[in-house]
Amino acid sequence: MNEIDLVIFDCDGVLIDSEGLSAQVLIKALAKLDIDVDIDYFCANFVGRSFPTVAQDIRNRWNVALPEGFEASYRADLLAEFETHLHPTDGLEEMLTRLQTPWCVATSSSPERVSNSLRITGLAHWFEGRVFTASEVKNGKPAPDLFLHAARKIGVDPARCLVIEDSVPGVQAALAANMRVLRYTGGLHLRGRVLKHPDTVVTFDNWSELGLLAPEMHFRDGGHGGQGR
């Protein structure tokens, strides 16, 4: 098996426990338009996708175009919720302090949203200059464009990359990019849910497991990752 020269982290639901908050804010905003979305539909259809893709799904399913100003209002409400309640996923920072394999972020979030998310959670210094968003490529997840773009910018062969994702579109994008992928299921939005993904994809819900699942990675002191939750 190839050495791992780059770890590509998704942001929402992987680095930060944000998807539950996003669901609450979006479901509430859509309800004001008489669009009934529940958490199951959100997790199955919106997680891992950019806002324009989500808006298109809403237009297709409910035959409703979101009104002008909806996205800006949603993002403002979400940021307010983030400022109060957003935090990193459990055990992440302990793992990052020991991880020696280079890493970056590749996310469907907008540049402004990911910047705010990393700032609020105190994670920004870990990823400075190594954040890539769907706004930089033509096709978002599940297309491989974003992950291939990140690997190209860092200068690493896709076959020597490991992607950490929580969403099905993200997993599909990693596989399409010919990259190894692990699915992180430790976010609150995935707990207790029946997960669908290719049988070959391994899942984990504790950052202390990462090095055990990908021993080609390098950690300080020869260990396997964080200390767990």
C-alpha positions in Angstrom: 0.0 0.0 0.0 1.3 3.5 -0.9 2.7 5.8 1.7 0.5 8.6 2.7 2.0 12.0 1.9 -1.0 14.2 2.4 -4.1 13.9 4.6 -7.1 15.9 3.2 -9.7 16.7 5.9 -13.2 17.8 5.1 -14.3 20.6 7.5 -18.0 20.4 8.5 -18.7 17.2 10.4 -15.1 16.2 10.5 -13.0 19.0 11.9 -15.9 20.8 13.4 -19.2 19.5 14.8 -21.3 21.8 12.7 -23.8 19.8 10.7 -26.4 19.5 13.5 -26.3 23.3 13.9 -26.5 23.8 10.1 -29.6 21.5 10.0 -31.4 23.4 12.8 -30.9 26.8 11.2 -31.7 25.7 7.6 -34.8 23.7 8.6 -36.1 26.6 10.6 -35.5 29.1 7.7 -37.2 26.8 5.2 -40.2 26.2 7.4 -40.9 30.0 7.1 -41.4 29.3 3.4 -43.6 26.3 4.1 -40.9 23.9 2.9 -40.9 20.9 5.3 -37.4 19.4 5.6 -36.5 17.0 8.4 -33.1 16.0 9.8 -33.2 12.7 7.9 -33.7 14.5 4.5 -31.0 17.0 5.5 -28.4 14.3 6.3 -29.3 12.3 3.1 -29.3 15.2 0.6 -27.6 18.3 2.0 -24.6 17.1 4.0 -21.4 17.5 2.0 -22.9 19.7 -0.7 -22.4 23.4 -1.4 -25.2 25.8 -0.8 -25.9 26.3 -4.6 -26.4 22.6 -4.9 -28.7 22.5 -1.9 -30.7 25.4 -3.3 -31.0 23.5 -6.6 -32.3 20.4 -4.8 -34.9 22.5 -3.1 -36.0 24.0 -6.5 -36.2 20.6 -8.0 -38.1 18.8 -5.2 -40.5 21.6 -4.1 -40.6 23.7 -7.2 -39.7 26.7 -5.2 -37.0 29.2 -5.9 -35.5 30.6 -2.7 -36.2 34.3 -2.4 -33.6 37.0 -2.8 -31.7 37.4 0.4 -32.4 33.9 1.7 -28.8 32.7 1.5 -27.4 35.8 3.2 -30.0 35.6 6.0 -29.3 31.9 6.5 -25.6 32.5 6.6 -26.0 35.3 9.1 -28.2 33.2 11.4 -25.8 30.3 11.1 -22.8 32.4 12.0 -24.6 33.6 15.1 -25.3 30.0 16.1 -21.7 29.1 15.4 -20.4 31.9 17.5 -22.2 30.5 20.5 -22.2 26.7 20.0 -19.6 25.6 17.5 -16.7 23.4 18.7 -14.1 21.0 17.2 -14.9 17.4 17.1 -13.9 15.5 20.2 -10.2 14.5 20.3 -9.2 16.3 17.1 -6.7 18.7 18.5 -4.9 16.0 20.5 -4.5 14.1 17.2 -3.3 17.2 15.3 -0.6 17.9 17.9 1.0 14.5 17.1 0.3 14.2 13.4 3.4 14.7 11.3 2.1 13.7 7.8 1.2 17.0 6.0 -2.5 17.9 5.9 -4.9 20.4 4.4 -8.7 21.1 4.3 -10.9 20.6 1.2 -14.5 21.7 1.9 -17.8 22.4 0.1 -18.3 25.4 2.5 -17.8 29.0 1.2 -14.4 30.6 1.9 -16.1 33.0 4.4 -17.9 30.2 6.2 -14.8 28.0 6.6 -12.7 30.9 7.7 -15.2 31.8 10.4 -15.6 28.2 11.4 -11.9 27.7 11.9 -11.6 31.1 13.7 -14.4 30.4 16.1 -13.2 26.9 17.0 -9.6 28.1 17.4 -8.4 25.8 14.6 -7.3 28.4 12.1 -3.6 28.2 13.0 -3.5 24.5 12.2 -4.6 25.1 8.6 -3.3 28.5 7.6 -2.6 28.6 3.9 -3.9 25.0 3.4 -7.7 25.6 3.0 -9.4 24.8 -0.4 -13.0 25.3 -1.1 -15.5 24.3 -3.8 -15.5 27.9 -5.1 -12.1 27.1 -6.6 -13.3 24.3 -8.9 -15.9 23.8 -11.6 -17.7 20.8 -10.0 -18.2 20.2 -6.3 -18.5 16.9 -4.5 -19.2 14.1 -5.5 -17.0 15.1 -8.4 -13.3 14.6 -7.6 -12.3 18.1 -8.7 -11.8 19.6 -5.3 -9.6 16.8 -3.9 -7.6 16.7 -7.1 -7.2 20.5 -6.9 -5.9 20.3 -3.3 -3.4 17.5 -4.1 -2.2 19.5 -7.1 -1.7 22.7 -5.1 0.2 20.8 -2.4 2.2 18.9 -5.0 1.2 15.3 -4.0 0.2 12.4 -6.1 -3.5 11.6 -5.6 -2.7 7.9 -5.0 -0.6 9.0 -2.0 -3.5 11.0 -0.4 -5.8 10.0 2.4 -9.2 11.8 2.6 -11.2 12.0 5.9 -14.9 12.6 5.1 -18.2 12.3 6.8 -20.6 12.6 3.9 -21.5 10.2 1.1 -20.8 12.8 -1.6 -17.4 13.4 0.0 -16.6 9.7 0.1 -17.6 9.4 -3.6 -15.4 12.3 -4.5 -12.4 10.8 -2.8 -12.9 7.4 -4.6 -13.4 9.2 -7.9 -10.1 11.0 -7.3 -8.3 7.6 -6.8 -7.6 8.5 -3.2 -7.8 6.4 0.0 -10.7 7.5 2.1 -11.9 6.9 5.7 -15.3 8.0 6.9 -15.5 9.8 10.2 -18.7 9.2 12.0 -18.1 10.9 15.3 -20.1 14.0 14.5 -23.4 14.4 16.4 -25.4 14.4 13.1 -24.4 10.8 12.3 -24.7 9.2 15.7 -27.4 6.5 15.7 -28.0 6.7 12.0 -27.8 3.9 9.4 -24.9 4.8 7.2 -24.8 4.0 3.5 -21.5 3.9 1.6 -19.5 1.4 -0.4 -18.6 -1.7 1.6 -14.9 -1.1 1.1 -15.0 2.2 3.0 -13.9 1.9 6.6 -15.6 4.1 9.3 -14.3 5.4 12.6 -15.7 7.7 15.3 -12.7 8.4 17.5 -9.6 10.3 16.4 -7.4 7.9 18.5 -8.2 5.2 15.9 -6.8 7.1 12.9 -3.3 5.8 13.0 -4.4 2.3 13.5 -6.6 2.4 10.4 -3.8 4.1 8.3 -0.5 3.0 9.7 1.3 4.6 6.7 0.7 8.0 8.5 3.4 9.4 10.7 2.8 10.6 14.3 5.2 12.0 16.9 6.7 9.3 19.2 5.6 6.7 16.7 2.0 6.6 18.1 -1.3 6.3 16.4 -3.1 9.5 16.9 -5.0 11.3 19.7 -5.9 10.2 23.1 -9.5 9.7 22.3 -12.6 11.3 23.8 
